[in-house]
Structures are given as structure tokens and as C-alpha cells.
Amino acid sequence: MSGANASPTGRSHQEIHGGRVLEFARERRLDFRDVLDFSASINPLGPSPLVLERMREALERVRVYPDEFGGRLVGRLSEVLSVPRETILAGNGATDLLYFWTRTIRPRRAALLVPTFVECRKALESVGADVVPVQMEPDCRLPLITTDVDVVMLTNPNNPSGVYARPEQILDWISSLPQRAHVFVDEAFVEFTGQPSLASAIRSHAKLWILRSMTKFYAIPGLRLGYLIGSGVDALRPYREPWQVNVLAEVAGLAALDDVQHAEQSLKLVQRERLWIWKQLRELPAIRSFPTNANYFLARCGNDEALGRLQADLKAENALIRDCRGIEGLSGPYFRFAVRTRPENELLLAHLRRL
């Protein structure tokens, strides 16, 4: 998963996010529910029925202001994660908090482990930081960083590869970093791994920051909801714009945390389908695929023409995958696709077998 691209920033293709279902549906005059979206890695079971029920009950609350900082949700997250509530900051999605943290910390020089989520570099560059890309190993082992930086940023599980590093691995790696460096870990997909978060480590690591998303696993990306964890959150709070969590998003977040059964069913489905898909992928000679701990797979076609043909064939059936050719740290016709239900996964595999 390496190779130099043509542009100075290592990006030779336009970076386009997945999840453009509404745009695709408008262009083709479809009901968005008829689009099969493998490009966004969202819980295939959708939101909990309890989430939808409580949102309907809360509709009249849109006439009043929400809490300034999502106090009820923060309190519940504190209980679930067993961290002090003053170490949690809720926001309008994880990306919102990524940009807020970056413009508040204002790093001068940052090491960015690539490949990674495309907004990480954009957030760092938005405050004028000198971004030093550090290429991950093919198995996404954490690399040695010797350059002098004040921020190190990474995704865990890695986005887009899905490889997960255990907390003890990351903490051991952190001990090798420059002491003055803030370490920012994006855990947007960690729930899908069934593995622990790094959240409890903030007690012993003052410059460790954990970014979490509630839109992926709980399937509410249209609401935008996320949170930041760190022992330094209280110092950032005075700089935070109020009312970033709307009343319906907070109600949805609380309901999602309450529905433990839906969460367990979702994780079981993803784990079962992930294993099944991996067995199928290993029998396909036309693509190179990579093992994952998350709810998505990274794969590579033989050439750009093959990837273009795959995308066109899928779009003809109103299905989308994530083109990864614009992701820094990847060179070649890479793509990513989400783990979905068995009938949906079978449709995608049928197209992959034709390559």
C-alpha cells in the first residue's frame, strides 16, 4: 500500500468521499432507498428502532434550543466509557471535532500516518501546519517517527485498510514518540472491531486524544454526532462554539446507547459477514484484497480500466463502492467496500468474480 503519486501532497486523483447516495439518487431520479451503498461503511442493519421511536417522540423539541454542549449525552458516554464527563466533548460529527481540535491546538508540524482519512490532512493544512506523511507498513504496523513534530495523527482501525492496533501496541509506540507531541487517534470504526478503545489511557497520557463517531456503528450519519475524549478537553471547552449537538441528534445518541441488543446483533452480523467475504475474496485472482478488523475491505484491481468497469457495472445496478485512488499513501486502482447483508454482499461478489 505504498508508492509515490504525482502531486506534491501525494494525491493524483480528486478525493471524493463515499456516501453520496442522495446525489446519485437525484441524478438518476431514484428513491435514495433503492441505492445500494457500499461506499459508506455504515451499520447494515440501520439505526435501532428505539432511535427512530424516540426521535419521533422528540420532534416538538426542535422549537427550543438544545443544551449548549450536549450535557445529557456526555453524561451517558461518561458512564459507558468509564471516563470523567469533563474529558468528553460532543460535537456535530467526528469531522467537526477533528477540525475544531486542529484549529484550537494549532500544530506547527504534524506527522500523518498514511493511508488515512482524507480530512485529516485537510484539517491540518487548514491551520497552516507542515504535514509530514509517514507511510504505514503493508500490514499497517505503527512506524518509527524520528522527525520533530508536535502532533501525530492516525486512524485505528486504519481507514481505509481496516487493520486494528491493540491499545497496548499503541501505548508502547507512543512511548517512542517525542514527549511534546500530541497524539490524535481517530477511532471512528472501532465498535465494528469488537475490540477495546484507547479511551481509558487518557488518564495516564495527558496529550492523548481519542476521536469517536456515533454515525457509523449506530447508522445515523445524516444527524452528525461524534465526541472527543482527552484529559485536556476542559482547556478546549472555552473555545468551543455552543449548540453543536442538536436536540434530535442527542436523543438519537442516547437511544442508540440504550439499545444494547441492537448493538450486539449488529456486531454479530458484521463479524459473520466479514469472515464469509474474506473467504470469497481469497479465491478471486483478479483482485488483491487485504484482511480487516473493521466493517469494510480494501482491495486493488489489476488496473484502472478494470476498476472503472467495476464501478460502471455496479452503478448500472444502482450500487456504489468507494474509489480510493485519491487517498494519500495508496498508489494504484484501490477501492473500498462496506460489509453489508448476505444478499447485498453476494451481489457485490458476483461483480468481483467477473473481473
Secondary structure, 3 states (H helix, E strand, C coil): CCCCCCCCCCCCCCCCCCCCHHHHHHHHCCCHHHCEECCCCCCCCCCCHHHHHHHHHCHHHHHCCCCCCCHHHHHHHHHHHCCCHHHEEEECCHHHHHHHHHHHHCCCEEEEEECCCHHHHHHHHCCCCEEEEEECCCCCCCCCCCCCCCEEEEECCCCCCCCCCCHHHHHHHHCCCCCCCEEEEECCCHHHHCCCCCHHHHHCCCCEEEEEECCCCCCCCCCCCEEEECCCHHHHHHHCCCCCCCHHHHHHHHHHHHCHHHHHHHHHHHHHHHHHHHHHHCCCCCEEECCCCCCEEEEEECCHHHHHHHHHHHHHCCEECEECCCCCCCCCCEEEEECCCHHHHHHHHHHHHCC
